[in-house]
Structure formats: C-alpha cells, structure tokens
Amino acid sequence: MIAMIRLLRPKQWIKNAFVFAPLFFAHAFLDIQAWILTIMAALAFLSVSCVVYICNDIRDVEEDRLHPVKKKRPLASGELSVHTAAILGIVMAFGCMALLGMLPYECAVVAVVYLVFNLAYTFVLKHIALLDIFFIASCYVLRVLMGCYALEVTVSPWIILTTFLLALFLGFGKRYHEMGFEEYVKNKANLQQYSRPLLDKLVVISGGAALMAYAIYTTEMARQIGKVEMVYTVGFVAFGLFRYLQQIYVFDQGGEPETVIIKDKWQLINGVRWLIVTLAILS
C-alpha cells in the first residue's frame, strides 16, 4: 500500500495549491460553496496528474534506474509491477471523471488539455531543451485555470503570467540541479542540450521576471480595491524566490522543488505569513 501511494507522488500534490489561487484573488474565500467547488477541482486535477505520473513512471522505468533519487521510485526499484501500476492508473482515471462530472464542463476541457500535453511531453517534448520547461510551466497555468473555471470567475492575466514565470524559475532550477549528475545527463537528450552557465542565466531571468510580474499584479489590485497594503506582500514573494536561489546555489538543492520548499522551515514560515497578510488585506 505504501508503495502504491508513493507511485502517486504525494510530495508533488502541493502543486495543486495553484488551483486555489482564484479562490483568494477573486475574493471568494469566505464562500463555502466556492471552497467545495475548488476542492473538487483540486482533487480532479490531482487525479489526472496521478494518471500522468503513473504513465511516465511506466515509460521511464529503465531511465529512472540511472538517477540517484528516481531509482528509488516503486517501479524503478521493483517494489511494484507495471501491471499493478496500470490498474491503479485506471482507478484514478475513473475517479477523475466522476469529479469532473460535478464541475463546469470547462474543467473537463482543462483536464483533457493537460492529458494531451503530457502525452506530447512523454513522447516528444521531454527530449527537447527549453520546450520541456515551457511545457511544465504551462501545466501550472492549467491548474490556475482549473480553479477559475470551477468558480466561473475571471482572474487578472497578471496572476496567470506570474504563475507561468514562477514555474519557469522552478523548472530551470531543477534542470540546474540535475546537471550535477553526470551519468544521468548522458542518458537524457534534453539535458545534453543545456549547460550550467545557460541555466544559471535562465534561472535569474525567469525569477526576476516572476517577481516583477507579481509586483505589477499587486499594484494593479491595490488600485482596483483601494488597498495599497497589497504591495507589501511583494516582500514575502521576494524572500521566497531569493531563499530558493540560496537553496539552489549554496545548498545544492532543487531537484524536487516541492520537496525543497516543504522541508525548508523558512519557506514554510514565509508562505504562512504571506497567506495571513494577504487574507487580512483582502478581508
């Protein structure tokens, strides 16, 4: 049972927090019905992403055995058979369809687009440098759109842009970390098209752009709602980005962004403070 749960990559479920973004920035966080719809949307996206994780692990089982961390995954380590993994994937797919049936049809469209994107990634895009990270960033945006469609609200394009740029930042940071594993790089076509100096620049550019996009977004929101205090939240975002840069370059982390963030007490404290301040301002 533990191996089956690990196959679903629970550490990566934190990514689905982006589904909840529209709940806050559309000022619907006090609406119980909005919470119910958002939770259902998050669970639906979680289910379809688990199906994708299973498919990727089945396809990459031999490749994962060459990675110092991925070789411990249930399929790569032999804890689970491909047959068992396939059955679990089917169960998760049916669970996703059941949830989508209770949400606006646009949510189903997002789920299908995510699935198609991942098929393209698995067979083509994952082997092409830059396109691989742009795909990953697009999936983060799809999570935000899932939350928007679940609530049937329109969110500022600035939050979409911020999400995309932040995802690029995390993705390039992950590639920078992976470049440190020589044997793994030799067996990854996309990594052979990168270099650490290039990734160093891409991390800085995308991180700076994400911070600027969020700053403009908060400025726009402050003007719309008449609360200049929103710009104060930029400090929390800046600290989070700079702390992550420290983790990449000083502590040699970043291979699994979600794990790095969850295990870092300063990132957690900063995230909680951002959430509390943002809710206090928007209330």
C-alpha positions as CSV (number, residue, x, y, z in Angstrom):
1,M,0.0,0.0,0.0
2,I,2.8,2.4,0.9
3,A,4.5,1.7,-2.5
4,M,1.2,2.5,-4.3
5,I,0.9,5.8,-2.5
6,R,4.5,6.7,-3.4
7,L,3.7,5.8,-7.0
8,L,1.2,8.7,-6.9
9,R,4.0,11.1,-5.8
10,P,2.2,12.7,-2.9
11,K,5.1,15.2,-2.5
12,Q,4.1,16.7,-5.8
13,W,0.5,17.2,-4.7
14,I,1.5,20.6,-3.4
15,K,1.5,21.8,-7.0
16,N,-2.3,21.7,-6.9
17,A,-2.3,24.6,-4.4
18,F,-2.3,26.7,-7.6
19,V,-5.9,25.6,-8.2
20,F,-6.8,27.5,-5.0
21,A,-5.3,30.8,-6.2
22,P,-8.6,32.1,-7.8
23,L,-10.4,31.4,-4.6
24,F,-8.4,34.1,-2.9
25,F,-7.8,36.6,-5.6
26,A,-11.4,36.5,-6.7
27,H,-12.4,37.4,-3.1
28,A,-14.4,34.1,-2.8
29,F,-12.5,32.7,0.2
30,L,-15.5,33.3,2.6
31,D,-17.9,31.4,0.3
32,I,-18.4,27.8,1.5
33,Q,-19.8,26.7,-1.9
34,A,-16.7,28.2,-3.6
35,W,-14.5,26.2,-1.3
36,I,-16.4,23.0,-2.1
37,L,-16.0,23.5,-5.9
38,T,-12.4,24.4,-5.6
39,I,-11.6,21.3,-3.5
40,M,-13.4,19.2,-6.1
41,A,-11.4,20.8,-8.9
42,A,-8.1,20.3,-7.0
43,L,-9.0,16.6,-6.4
44,A,-9.9,16.2,-10.1
45,F,-6.6,17.7,-11.2
46,L,-4.7,15.7,-8.6
47,S,-6.3,12.5,-10.0
48,V,-5.5,13.2,-13.6
49,S,-1.9,14.2,-12.7
50,C,-1.6,10.9,-10.8
51,V,-2.6,9.1,-14.0
52,V,0.2,11.0,-15.8
53,Y,2.7,10.2,-13.1
54,I,2.0,6.5,-13.4
55,C,2.2,6.6,-17.2
56,N,5.6,8.4,-17.0
57,D,7.0,6.0,-14.5
58,I,5.9,3.0,-16.6
59,R,7.6,4.5,-19.7
60,D,10.8,5.8,-17.9
61,V,11.4,2.8,-15.6
62,E,14.7,1.9,-17.1
63,E,15.9,5.6,-17.3
64,D,14.9,6.3,-13.7
65,R,17.2,3.5,-12.5
66,L,20.1,5.6,-13.6
67,H,19.1,8.6,-11.5
68,P,20.3,8.7,-7.8
69,V,16.9,9.7,-6.5
70,K,14.4,8.4,-9.1
71,K,15.8,4.9,-8.9
72,K,14.0,4.6,-5.5
73,R,10.6,5.0,-7.2
74,P,8.3,2.0,-6.8
75,L,8.5,0.8,-10.4
76,A,12.2,1.5,-10.9
77,S,13.1,-0.2,-7.6
78,G,10.9,-3.2,-8.4
79,E,8.5,-2.7,-5.4
80,L,5.5,-2.6,-7.8
81,S,4.8,-4.3,-11.1
82,V,3.8,-2.4,-14.2
83,H,0.5,-4.4,-14.2
84,T,-0.4,-3.2,-10.7
85,A,0.6,0.4,-11.6
86,A,-1.7,0.3,-14.7
87,I,-4.7,-0.9,-12.7
88,L,-4.1,1.9,-10.2
89,G,-4.0,4.4,-13.1
90,I,-7.3,3.2,-14.4
91,V,-8.9,3.6,-10.9
92,M,-7.6,7.2,-10.7
93,A,-8.9,8.0,-14.2
94,F,-12.4,6.9,-13.2
95,G,-12.2,8.9,-10.0
96,C,-11.2,12.0,-12.0
97,M,-14.1,11.6,-14.4
98,A,-16.6,11.3,-11.5
99,L,-15.3,14.6,-10.1
100,L,-15.3,16.4,-13.4
101,G,-18.9,15.3,-13.9
102,M,-19.9,17.6,-11.0
103,L,-17.9,20.6,-12.2
104,P,-18.4,23.1,-15.1
105,Y,-17.5,21.5,-18.5
106,E,-14.6,23.8,-18.9
107,C,-12.8,21.9,-16.1
108,A,-13.1,18.8,-18.1
109,V,-11.6,20.6,-21.1
110,V,-8.6,21.7,-18.9
111,A,-8.1,18.1,-17.7
112,V,-8.2,16.8,-21.3
113,V,-5.7,19.5,-22.4
114,Y,-3.4,18.6,-19.5
115,L,-3.6,14.9,-20.5
116,V,-2.9,15.7,-24.2
117,F,0.0,18.0,-23.2
118,N,1.5,15.2,-21.1
119,L,1.3,12.7,-23.9
120,A,3.1,15.2,-26.1
121,Y,5.6,15.7,-23.4
122,T,6.2,12.0,-22.8
123,F,6.8,11.2,-26.4
124,V,8.3,14.4,-27.8
125,L,8.7,17.5,-25.7
126,K,10.7,15.9,-22.8
127,H,13.6,15.3,-25.2
128,I,13.8,19.0,-26.4
129,A,15.6,21.5,-24.2
130,L,13.6,24.7,-23.3
131,L,10.3,23.2,-24.6
132,D,10.4,20.7,-21.7
133,I,10.4,23.5,-19.2
134,F,7.8,25.6,-21.1
135,F,5.5,22.6,-21.0
136,I,5.9,22.2,-17.2
137,A,5.2,25.9,-16.8
138,S,2.1,25.6,-18.9
139,C,0.8,22.8,-16.6
140,Y,1.0,25.2,-13.6
141,V,-1.1,27.7,-15.6
142,L,-3.7,25.0,-16.3
143,R,-4.0,24.5,-12.5
144,V,-4.9,28.1,-12.1
145,L,-7.4,27.9,-15.0
146,M,-9.0,24.9,-13.4
147,G,-9.7,26.9,-10.3
148,C,-11.0,29.8,-12.4
149,Y,-13.4,27.6,-14.3
150,A,-14.6,25.8,-11.2
151,L,-15.7,29.1,-9.7
152,E,-16.6,30.6,-13.1
153,V,-14.6,33.7,-12.5
154,T,-12.1,35.7,-14.5
155,V,-8.7,36.3,-12.8
156,S,-6.3,39.0,-13.8
157,P,-3.9,38.0,-16.6
158,W,-1.1,39.1,-14.3
159,I,-1.6,36.2,-12.0
160,I,-1.5,33.8,-15.0
161,L,1.7,35.4,-16.1
162,T,3.2,35.3,-12.6
163,T,2.4,31.6,-12.3
164,F,4.0,30.9,-15.7
165,L,7.2,32.7,-14.9
166,L,7.4,31.2,-11.4
167,A,7.1,27.8,-12.9
168,L,9.8,28.5,-15.4
169,F,12.0,29.6,-12.5
170,L,11.4,26.3,-10.6
171,G,11.8,24.3,-13.8
172,F,15.2,25.8,-14.7
173,G,16.3,25.4,-11.1
174,K,15.5,21.8,-11.3
175,R,17.5,21.3,-14.5
176,Y,20.4,23.2,-13.0
177,H,20.4,20.6,-10.1
178,E,20.1,17.6,-12.5
179,M,23.2,18.8,-14.5
180,G,25.2,17.7,-11.5
181,F,24.6,14.0,-12.1
182,E,27.0,13.1,-14.9
183,E,25.6,9.6,-15.6
184,Y,22.0,10.8,-15.6
185,V,22.9,13.6,-18.1
186,K,24.4,11.1,-20.5
187,N,21.1,9.3,-20.8
188,K,18.8,12.4,-21.1
189,A,18.7,14.0,-24.5
190,N,17.3,17.3,-23.2
191,L,19.9,17.7,-20.5
192,Q,22.7,17.3,-23.1
193,Q,21.3,20.5,-24.8
194,Y,21.7,22.5,-21.6
195,S,24.7,23.8,-19.7
196,R,25.0,25.1,-16.2
197,P,26.0,28.6,-17.3
198,L,22.9,28.8,-19.6
199,L,20.6,27.5,-16.8
200,D,22.2,29.9,-14.4
201,K,21.1,32.8,-16.6
202,L,17.6,31.3,-17.3
203,V,17.0,30.9,-13.5
204,V,17.9,34.6,-12.8
205,I,15.9,35.9,-15.8
206,S,12.7,33.9,-15.0
207,G,12.9,34.6,-11.3
208,G,13.3,38.3,-11.8
209,A,10.5,38.4,-14.3
210,A,8.2,36.5,-11.9
211,L,8.9,38.9,-9.1
212,M,8.3,41.9,-11.4
213,A,5.0,40.4,-12.7
214,Y,3.8,39.8,-9.2
215,A,4.7,43.3,-8.2
216,I,2.7,44.8,-11.1
217,Y,-0.2,42.5,-10.3
218,T,-0.3,43.6,-6.6
219,T,-0.1,47.3,-7.8
220,E,-3.0,46.7,-10.2
221,M,-5.0,45.0,-7.4
222,A,-4.2,47.7,-4.9
223,R,-5.6,50.3,-7.3
224,Q,-8.7,48.3,-8.0
225,I,-9.7,47.5,-4.4
226,G,-8.3,50.7,-2.9
227,K,-5.9,48.9,-0.6
228,V,-2.3,49.9,-1.1
229,E,-1.2,47.4,1.5
230,M,-1.3,44.7,-1.2
231,V,2.1,45.8,-2.4
232,Y,3.6,44.8,1.0
233,T,3.1,41.2,0.0
234,V,5.8,41.6,-2.6
235,G,8.4,41.3,0.2
236,F,7.2,37.8,1.0
237,V,7.4,36.7,-2.6
238,A,10.9,38.2,-3.0
239,F,12.1,36.4,0.1
240,G,10.7,33.1,-1.2
241,L,12.5,33.5,-4.5
242,F,15.8,34.6,-3.0
243,R,15.7,31.8,-0.5
244,Y,15.1,29.3,-3.3
245,L,18.1,30.7,-5.1
246,Q,20.2,30.2,-2.0
247,Q,19.0,26.6,-1.9
248,I,20.0,26.0,-5.5
249,Y,23.4,27.7,-5.5
250,V,24.6,27.3,-1.8
251,F,22.9,24.1,-0.6
252,D,22.9,22.3,-4.0
253,Q,19.2,21.5,-3.8
254,G,16.4,22.0,-6.3
255,G,16.0,18.5,-7.9
256,E,12.5,18.3,-6.4
257,P,11.2,21.9,-5.9
258,E,8.1,20.8,-4.0
259,T,10.2,18.7,-1.5
260,V,12.8,21.5,-1.1
261,I,10.0,24.0,-0.2
262,I,8.1,21.7,2.2
263,K,11.2,20.7,4.1
264,D,12.6,24.3,4.5
265,K,11.1,25.9,7.6
266,W,11.9,29.4,6.4
267,Q,10.0,28.8,3.2
268,L,7.0,27.4,5.2
269,I,7.1,30.3,7.7
270,N,7.3,32.8,4.8
271,G,4.4,31.1,3.0
272,V,2.2,31.2,6.0
273,R,2.9,34.8,6.7
274,W,2.2,35.7,3.1
275,L,-1.2,33.9,3.3
276,I,-2.2,35.5,6.6
277,V,-1.2,39.0,5.5
278,T,-2.9,38.6,2.1
279,L,-6.2,37.3,3.6
280,A,-6.1,40.1,6.2
281,I,-5.7,42.7,3.5
282,L,-8.4,41.2,1.2
283,S,-10.9,40.7,4.0
